[in-house]
């Protein structure tokens, strides 16, 4: 089975974004967390589910929501979450 590992940077970024959503709405934060869990489950089943990044070979990018993206790497049976970011902000993945 595919394992998913988070980099410290990705983990901190996701927690920070989740807290911002939580400050506005507990329900929205729970919904966001559920969306992420569904995406991670799809990635466990289909490692190459999301399209590759054109500018950074080897990495793939998914949208969790319209405003929240996730970048990951696949190596064998392991997926490493590299980054979680706000798609409205400047980021190196677009």
FITIKE-973462 format. One record per atom (N, C-alpha, C): x, y, z; residue number from 1; residue in one letter; chain. Coordinates in steps of 0.2 Angstrom, whole numbers, plus 5000, padded with zeros to 4 digits. Layout:
<drengus>
DRENGU, x, y, z, resi, resn, chain
DRENGU, X, Y, Z, NUM, a, A
...
</drengus>
This chain:
<drengus>
DRENGU, x, y, z, resi, resn, chain
DRENGU, 5004, 4994, 5000, 1, x, A
DRENGU, 5000, 5000, 5000, 1, x, A
DRENGU, 5004, 5006, 5000, 1, x, A
DRENGU, 5002, 5011, 4997, 2, x, A
DRENGU, 5006, 5018, 4996, 2, x, A
DRENGU, 5005, 5021, 5003, 2, x, A
DRENGU, 5011, 5024, 5005, 3, x, A
DRENGU, 5012, 5028, 5011, 3, x, A
DRENGU, 5012, 5035, 5009, 3, x, A
DRENGU, 5010, 5039, 5014, 4, x, A
DRENGU, 5010, 5046, 5012, 4, x, A
DRENGU, 5014, 5049, 5018, 4, x, A
DRENGU, 5019, 5053, 5016, 5, x, A
DRENGU, 5023, 5057, 5021, 5, x, A
DRENGU, 5023, 5064, 5020, 5, x, A
DRENGU, 5023, 5068, 5025, 6, x, A
DRENGU, 5023, 5075, 5024, 6, x, A
DRENGU, 5030, 5078, 5026, 6, x, A
DRENGU, 5032, 5083, 5022, 7, x, A
DRENGU, 5038, 5087, 5024, 7, x, A
DRENGU, 5036, 5092, 5030, 7, x, A
DRENGU, 5040, 5094, 5034, 8, x, A
DRENGU, 5039, 5098, 5039, 8, x, A
DRENGU, 5036, 5105, 5036, 8, x, A
DRENGU, 5039, 5107, 5031, 9, x, A
DRENGU, 5036, 5113, 5028, 9, x, A
DRENGU, 5029, 5113, 5026, 9, x, A
DRENGU, 5027, 5107, 5023, 10, x, A
DRENGU, 5020, 5106, 5020, 10, x, A
DRENGU, 5015, 5105, 5026, 10, x, A
DRENGU, 5018, 5102, 5031, 11, x, A
DRENGU, 5014, 5101, 5037, 11, x, A
DRENGU, 5012, 5108, 5041, 11, x, A
DRENGU, 5017, 5112, 5042, 12, x, A
DRENGU, 5016, 5118, 5045, 12, x, A
DRENGU, 5012, 5123, 5040, 12, x, A
DRENGU, 5013, 5123, 5034, 13, x, A
DRENGU, 5009, 5127, 5029, 13, x, A
DRENGU, 5001, 5125, 5030, 13, x, A
DRENGU, 5000, 5118, 5030, 14, x, A
DRENGU, 4993, 5116, 5030, 14, x, A
DRENGU, 4990, 5118, 5037, 14, x, A
DRENGU, 4993, 5117, 5042, 15, x, A
DRENGU, 4990, 5118, 5049, 15, x, A
DRENGU, 4989, 5126, 5049, 15, x, A
DRENGU, 4994, 5130, 5046, 16, x, A
DRENGU, 4993, 5137, 5046, 16, x, A
DRENGU, 4986, 5139, 5042, 16, x, A
DRENGU, 4986, 5136, 5036, 17, x, A
DRENGU, 4980, 5138, 5032, 17, x, A
DRENGU, 4973, 5135, 5035, 17, x, A
DRENGU, 4974, 5129, 5038, 18, x, A
DRENGU, 4968, 5126, 5042, 18, x, A
DRENGU, 4966, 5131, 5048, 18, x, A
DRENGU, 4970, 5133, 5051, 19, x, A
DRENGU, 4969, 5138, 5057, 19, x, A
DRENGU, 4965, 5144, 5055, 19, x, A
DRENGU, 4968, 5147, 5049, 20, x, A
DRENGU, 4965, 5153, 5046, 20, x, A
DRENGU, 4957, 5152, 5044, 20, x, A
DRENGU, 4956, 5146, 5041, 21, x, A
DRENGU, 4949, 5144, 5039, 21, x, A
DRENGU, 4945, 5143, 5046, 21, x, A
DRENGU, 4948, 5140, 5051, 22, x, A
DRENGU, 4945, 5138, 5057, 22, x, A
DRENGU, 4943, 5145, 5061, 22, x, A
DRENGU, 4947, 5150, 5060, 23, x, A
DRENGU, 4945, 5156, 5063, 23, x, A
DRENGU, 4939, 5159, 5060, 23, x, A
DRENGU, 4938, 5158, 5054, 24, x, A
DRENGU, 4932, 5160, 5051, 24, x, A
DRENGU, 4926, 5156, 5052, 24, x, A
DRENGU, 4927, 5149, 5052, 25, x, A
DRENGU, 4921, 5145, 5052, 25, x, A
DRENGU, 4924, 5138, 5054, 25, x, A
DRENGU, 4921, 5135, 5059, 26, x, A
DRENGU, 4923, 5128, 5061, 26, x, A
DRENGU, 4921, 5123, 5056, 26, x, A
DRENGU, 4915, 5124, 5053, 27, x, A
DRENGU, 4912, 5120, 5048, 27, x, A
DRENGU, 4916, 5120, 5042, 27, x, A
DRENGU, 4918, 5126, 5040, 28, x, A
DRENGU, 4923, 5126, 5034, 28, x, A
DRENGU, 4929, 5122, 5035, 28, x, A
DRENGU, 4932, 5123, 5041, 29, x, A
DRENGU, 4938, 5120, 5042, 29, x, A
DRENGU, 4937, 5112, 5042, 29, x, A
DRENGU, 4932, 5110, 5045, 30, x, A
DRENGU, 4931, 5102, 5045, 30, x, A
DRENGU, 4929, 5100, 5038, 30, x, A
DRENGU, 4926, 5104, 5034, 31, x, A
DRENGU, 4925, 5102, 5027, 31, x, A
DRENGU, 4931, 5102, 5023, 31, x, A
DRENGU, 4936, 5107, 5024, 32, x, A
DRENGU, 4942, 5107, 5021, 32, x, A
DRENGU, 4946, 5101, 5023, 32, x, A
DRENGU, 4946, 5099, 5029, 33, x, A
DRENGU, 4950, 5093, 5031, 33, x, A
DRENGU, 4947, 5087, 5028, 33, x, A
DRENGU, 4941, 5086, 5027, 34, x, A
DRENGU, 4938, 5081, 5024, 34, x, A
DRENGU, 4940, 5080, 5017, 34, x, A
DRENGU, 4940, 5086, 5013, 35, x, A
DRENGU, 4942, 5086, 5006, 35, x, A
DRENGU, 4949, 5084, 5005, 35, x, A
DRENGU, 4953, 5086, 5010, 36, x, A
DRENGU, 4960, 5084, 5010, 36, x, A
DRENGU, 4961, 5076, 5011, 36, x, A
DRENGU, 4957, 5074, 5016, 37, x, A
DRENGU, 4957, 5066, 5017, 37, x, A
DRENGU, 4955, 5063, 5011, 37, x, A
DRENGU, 4950, 5065, 5007, 38, x, A
DRENGU, 4947, 5062, 5001, 38, x, A
DRENGU, 4953, 5062, 4996, 38, x, A
DRENGU, 4956, 5067, 4995, 39, x, A
DRENGU, 4961, 5068, 4990, 39, x, A
DRENGU, 4967, 5063, 4992, 39, x, A
DRENGU, 4969, 5063, 4998, 40, x, A
DRENGU, 4974, 5058, 5000, 40, x, A
DRENGU, 4973, 5051, 4999, 40, x, A
DRENGU, 4966, 5049, 5000, 41, x, A
DRENGU, 4964, 5042, 4999, 41, x, A
DRENGU, 4964, 5041, 4991, 41, x, A
DRENGU, 4962, 5046, 4987, 42, x, A
DRENGU, 4963, 5045, 4980, 42, x, A
DRENGU, 4970, 5044, 4978, 42, x, A
DRENGU, 4975, 5048, 4981, 43, x, A
DRENGU, 4982, 5047, 4979, 43, x, A
DRENGU, 4985, 5040, 4982, 43, x, A
DRENGU, 4982, 5038, 4987, 44, x, A
DRENGU, 4985, 5031, 4989, 44, x, A
DRENGU, 4983, 5026, 4984, 44, x, A
DRENGU, 4977, 5027, 4981, 45, x, A
DRENGU, 4975, 5022, 4976, 45, x, A
DRENGU, 4978, 5023, 4969, 45, x, A
DRENGU, 4979, 5030, 4967, 46, x, A
DRENGU, 4981, 5032, 4961, 46, x, A
DRENGU, 4987, 5037, 4962, 46, x, A
DRENGU, 4993, 5035, 4962, 47, x, A
DRENGU, 4998, 5039, 4964, 47, x, A
DRENGU, 4999, 5045, 4959, 47, x, A
DRENGU, 4997, 5043, 4953, 48, x, A
DRENGU, 4998, 5048, 4948, 48, x, A
DRENGU, 4992, 5052, 4946, 48, x, A
DRENGU, 4987, 5052, 4950, 49, x, A
DRENGU, 4981, 5055, 4949, 49, x, A
DRENGU, 4981, 5063, 4947, 49, x, A
DRENGU, 4986, 5067, 4950, 50, x, A
DRENGU, 4986, 5074, 4948, 50, x, A
DRENGU, 4991, 5075, 4943, 50, x, A
DRENGU, 4990, 5080, 4939, 51, x, A
DRENGU, 4995, 5081, 4933, 51, x, A
DRENGU, 5002, 5084, 4935, 51, x, A
DRENGU, 5007, 5082, 4931, 52, x, A
DRENGU, 5014, 5084, 4933, 52, x, A
DRENGU, 5015, 5092, 4932, 52, x, A
DRENGU, 5019, 5094, 4936, 53, x, A
DRENGU, 5021, 5102, 4935, 53, x, A
DRENGU, 5025, 5102, 4929, 53, x, A
DRENGU, 5024, 5107, 4925, 54, x, A
DRENGU, 5028, 5108, 4919, 54, x, A
DRENGU, 5035, 5111, 4921, 54, x, A
DRENGU, 5035, 5115, 4926, 55, x, A
DRENGU, 5042, 5119, 4927, 55, x, A
DRENGU, 5046, 5115, 4932, 55, x, A
DRENGU, 5044, 5110, 4936, 56, x, A
DRENGU, 5048, 5106, 4940, 56, x, A
DRENGU, 5047, 5099, 4939, 56, x, A
DRENGU, 5051, 5096, 4935, 57, x, A
DRENGU, 5050, 5089, 4933, 57, x, A
DRENGU, 5050, 5084, 4940, 57, x, A
DRENGU, 5046, 5079, 4939, 58, x, A
DRENGU, 5045, 5074, 4945, 58, x, A
DRENGU, 5040, 5076, 4950, 58, x, A
DRENGU, 5038, 5082, 4950, 59, x, A
DRENGU, 5033, 5084, 4955, 59, x, A
DRENGU, 5026, 5085, 4952, 59, x, A
DRENGU, 5021, 5084, 4956, 60, x, A
DRENGU, 5014, 5084, 4953, 60, x, A
DRENGU, 5010, 5089, 4958, 60, x, A
DRENGU, 5005, 5092, 4955, 61, x, A
DRENGU, 5001, 5097, 4958, 61, x, A
DRENGU, 4993, 5095, 4958, 61, x, A
DRENGU, 4990, 5095, 4964, 62, x, A
DRENGU, 4983, 5094, 4964, 62, x, A
DRENGU, 4980, 5101, 4967, 62, x, A
DRENGU, 4973, 5102, 4966, 63, x, A
DRENGU, 4969, 5107, 4969, 63, x, A
DRENGU, 4965, 5103, 4975, 63, x, A
DRENGU, 4966, 5106, 4981, 64, x, A
DRENGU, 4961, 5103, 4986, 64, x, A
DRENGU, 4955, 5107, 4986, 64, x, A
DRENGU, 4955, 5113, 4985, 65, x, A
DRENGU, 4950, 5118, 4984, 65, x, A
DRENGU, 4952, 5123, 4978, 65, x, A
DRENGU, 4947, 5127, 4976, 66, x, A
DRENGU, 4949, 5132, 4971, 66, x, A
DRENGU, 4955, 5136, 4973, 66, x, A
DRENGU, 4956, 5137, 4980, 67, x, A
DRENGU, 4961, 5142, 4983, 67, x, A
DRENGU, 4966, 5138, 4986, 67, x, A
DRENGU, 4966, 5132, 4986, 68, x, A
DRENGU, 4972, 5128, 4990, 68, x, A
DRENGU, 4974, 5122, 4986, 68, x, A
DRENGU, 4981, 5123, 4985, 69, x, A
DRENGU, 4984, 5118, 4981, 69, x, A
DRENGU, 4989, 5114, 4985, 69, x, A
DRENGU, 4991, 5108, 4982, 70, x, A
DRENGU, 4996, 5103, 4985, 70, x, A
DRENGU, 5000, 5101, 4980, 70, x, A
DRENGU, 5007, 5100, 4982, 71, x, A
DRENGU, 5012, 5098, 4977, 71, x, A
DRENGU, 5015, 5092, 4981, 71, x, A
DRENGU, 5016, 5086, 4977, 72, x, A
DRENGU, 5019, 5080, 4979, 72, x, A
DRENGU, 5023, 5077, 4975, 72, x, A
DRENGU, 5027, 5072, 4977, 73, x, A
DRENGU, 5032, 5068, 4974, 73, x, A
DRENGU, 5031, 5061, 4975, 73, x, A
DRENGU, 5032, 5057, 4970, 74, x, A
DRENGU, 5030, 5050, 4970, 74, x, A
DRENGU, 5037, 5046, 4969, 74, x, A
DRENGU, 5039, 5042, 4974, 75, x, A
DRENGU, 5045, 5038, 4974, 75, x, A
DRENGU, 5043, 5031, 4976, 75, x, A
DRENGU, 5042, 5026, 4971, 76, x, A
DRENGU, 5040, 5019, 4973, 76, x, A
DRENGU, 5033, 5019, 4976, 76, x, A
DRENGU, 5033, 5016, 4982, 77, x, A
DRENGU, 5026, 5016, 4985, 77, x, A
DRENGU, 5025, 5022, 4990, 77, x, A
DRENGU, 5029, 5027, 4990, 78, x, A
DRENGU, 5029, 5032, 4994, 78, x, A
DRENGU, 5027, 5039, 4991, 78, x, A
DRENGU, 5022, 5043, 4994, 79, x, A
DRENGU, 5021, 5049, 4991, 79, x, A
DRENGU, 5023, 5054, 4997, 79, x, A
DRENGU, 5027, 5059, 4994, 80, x, A
DRENGU, 5029, 5064, 4999, 80, x, A
DRENGU, 5025, 5071, 4997, 80, x, A
DRENGU, 5022, 5074, 5002, 81, x, A
DRENGU, 5018, 5080, 5001, 81, x, A
DRENGU, 5024, 5085, 5002, 81, x, A
DRENGU, 5025, 5089, 4997, 82, x, A
DRENGU, 5031, 5094, 4997, 82, x, A
DRENGU, 5028, 5101, 5000, 82, x, A
DRENGU, 5022, 5103, 4997, 83, x, A
DRENGU, 5020, 5109, 4999, 83, x, A
DRENGU, 5012, 5110, 4999, 83, x, A
DRENGU, 5009, 5114, 5003, 84, x, A
DRENGU, 5002, 5115, 5003, 84, x, A
DRENGU, 5002, 5123, 5003, 84, x, A
DRENGU, 4998, 5126, 4998, 85, x, A
DRENGU, 4999, 5133, 4997, 85, x, A
DRENGU, 4992, 5136, 4995, 85, x, A
DRENGU, 4992, 5143, 4996, 86, x, A
DRENGU, 4986, 5147, 4994, 86, x, A
DRENGU, 4987, 5148, 4986, 86, x, A
DRENGU, 4983, 5146, 4982, 87, x, A
DRENGU, 4984, 5147, 4975, 87, x, A
DRENGU, 4983, 5155, 4973, 87, x, A
DRENGU, 4980, 5159, 4977, 88, x, A
DRENGU, 4979, 5166, 4976, 88, x, A
DRENGU, 4986, 5170, 4977, 88, x, A
DRENGU, 4990, 5167, 4981, 89, x, A
DRENGU, 4997, 5170, 4983, 89, x, A
DRENGU, 5002, 5168, 4977, 89, x, A
DRENGU, 5007, 5172, 4977, 90, x, A
DRENGU, 5013, 5170, 4973, 90, x, A
DRENGU, 5016, 5164, 4975, 90, x, A
DRENGU, 5017, 5159, 4971, 91, x, A
DRENGU, 5020, 5153, 4973, 91, x, A
DRENGU, 5025, 5150, 4967, 91, x, A
DRENGU, 5030, 5147, 4969, 92, x, A
DRENGU, 5034, 5144, 4964, 92, x, A
DRENGU, 5031, 5139, 4959, 92, x, A
DRENGU, 5025, 5136, 4961, 93, x, A
DRENGU, 5023, 5130, 4957, 93, x, A
DRENGU, 5018, 5132, 4952, 93, x, A
DRENGU, 5017, 5138, 4950, 94, x, A
DRENGU, 5013, 5140, 4944, 94, x, A
DRENGU, 5016, 5144, 4939, 94, x, A
</drengus>
